[in-house]
Amino acid sequence: AARKQAIMDQVRNELAQANAQQLMNNMNERCFKACVTKPGDSLSSSEQTCLTRCLDRFMDTFNIVSKTYISRIAKERSESESTPFN
């Protein structure tokens, strides 16, 4: 049972890492497309500002969604534990 749990934990960790990498890729791609109109050797100050704001908004949104999701899962879990089976 301990070995099975260790494998499950490892799979969860790998999935979390893959999801985080996908989030970063999506965030970079979307913000780059929105903020960098003429790619060159360096970013203009307005592009830097745009990227900073875009990345901040993306992370704020991700954090709000994550907290809401975790709260919902915890609530459902506690409700299912307190509900007797028929």
C-alpha positions as CSV (number, residue, x, y, z in Angstrom):
1,A,0.0,0.0,0.0
2,A,2.9,2.4,0.8
3,R,4.5,1.7,-2.5
4,K,1.2,2.3,-4.4
5,Q,0.8,5.6,-2.5
6,A,4.4,6.7,-3.3
7,I,3.8,6.0,-7.0
8,M,0.5,7.9,-6.9
9,D,2.2,10.9,-5.2
10,Q,5.0,10.8,-7.8
11,V,2.4,10.8,-10.7
12,R,0.6,13.7,-9.0
13,N,3.8,15.7,-8.7
14,E,4.7,15.0,-12.3
15,L,1.3,16.1,-13.5
16,A,1.5,19.3,-11.4
17,Q,4.9,20.1,-12.9
18,A,3.6,19.5,-16.4
19,N,0.6,21.7,-15.7
20,A,2.8,24.4,-14.4
21,Q,5.0,24.2,-17.5
22,Q,1.9,24.4,-19.7
23,L,0.7,27.4,-17.7
24,M,4.0,29.2,-18.2
25,N,4.1,28.4,-21.9
26,N,0.5,29.7,-22.4
27,M,1.2,32.8,-20.4
28,N,4.4,33.6,-22.3
29,E,2.8,33.0,-25.7
30,R,-0.3,35.0,-25.0
31,C,1.5,38.0,-23.4
32,F,4.2,38.0,-26.1
33,K,1.6,38.1,-28.8
34,A,-0.3,40.8,-27.0
35,C,2.7,43.0,-26.1
36,V,5.5,42.6,-28.6
37,T,4.3,43.9,-31.9
38,K,7.7,44.2,-33.6
39,P,10.2,41.6,-32.3
40,G,13.8,42.9,-32.3
41,D,17.0,42.8,-30.4
42,S,15.5,44.3,-27.2
43,L,12.1,45.2,-25.7
44,S,10.9,48.8,-25.6
45,S,9.9,50.2,-22.3
46,S,6.2,50.1,-23.3
47,E,6.6,46.4,-24.3
48,Q,8.3,45.7,-20.9
49,T,5.5,47.4,-19.1
50,C,2.8,45.5,-21.1
51,L,4.5,42.2,-20.5
52,T,4.8,42.9,-16.7
53,R,1.1,43.8,-16.5
54,C,0.0,40.9,-18.7
55,L,2.0,38.3,-16.7
56,D,0.8,39.8,-13.4
57,R,-2.9,39.6,-14.5
58,F,-2.4,36.1,-15.8
59,M,-0.9,35.0,-12.4
60,D,-3.6,36.8,-10.4
61,T,-6.3,35.1,-12.4
62,F,-4.6,31.7,-12.1
63,N,-4.3,32.2,-8.3
64,I,-8.0,33.2,-7.9
65,V,-9.1,30.2,-10.0
66,S,-6.8,27.8,-8.1
67,K,-8.0,29.0,-4.6
68,T,-11.6,28.7,-5.7
69,Y,-11.1,25.2,-7.1
70,I,-9.2,24.1,-4.0
71,S,-12.0,25.5,-1.8
72,R,-14.7,23.8,-3.8
73,I,-12.9,20.4,-3.7
74,A,-12.4,20.7,0.1
75,K,-16.0,21.6,0.6
76,E,-17.2,18.7,-1.6
77,R,-14.8,16.3,0.2
78,S,-16.1,17.4,3.7
79,E,-19.7,17.1,2.5
80,S,-19.2,13.6,1.2
81,E,-17.4,12.6,4.4
82,S,-20.3,13.9,6.6
83,T,-23.0,12.4,4.4
84,P,-23.9,8.8,5.5
85,F,-24.2,6.2,2.8
86,N,-27.6,4.7,2.2
